[in-house]
Amino acid sequence: MSIQHALLTSLLEKPSSGYELANRFDHSMGYFWQASHQQIYRELGRMADAGWVLVKEDPSGASRRKKTYHVLDAGRQELARWVAEPGSAGSSDQALLIKLRAEAVMGPLGAGRELRRLVEEHQARLQVYREIEQRDFAATDMPHAQKLQHAVLRMGIMAEENWLNWAEQTRPLVE
């Protein structure tokens, strides 16, 4: 997932200075997507260079002028494009959370398609886990090592079931 899309989403929620954005990010999106303050400032510069955000300086006369970042139409278009495209393997679940936040700010952008795609992936993974459980852990008198292996697999099963439960509750919000 691109940090830039998370920052665009956050700036659409509220135009901010880099400092304000980094602090808000730490207490919202930062719970599931980590970015250092230095990385946020670097990405804000790249986004300004790409024409996605406008930097406005506060003319209050302070010795160090405050810069506030605002999302431009090109930034909105980029965010809409990203939300509509399928995620890449490995980061799709975290990206979906940003896509849902973007959709909350901009309106329907296609996050529902991504949610449906990920539901299929999680259902397939859960099926594989359950097949492994039936095949490898059906015995009632397993040795200690096998019980530990089963505990690891059970965690995977429970994580998939939990994710699918969340998705089922979320689906009506994006359809």
Secondary structure as UniProt FT lines:
FT   HELIX           3..13
FT   STRAND          16..17
FT   HELIX           18..26
FT   TURN            27..28
FT   HELIX           29..31
FT   HELIX           37..49
FT   TURN            50..51
FT   STRAND          53..57
FT   STRAND          67..71
FT   HELIX           73..84
FT   TURN            89..91
FT   HELIX           92..106
FT   HELIX           111..136
FT   HELIX           144..174
//
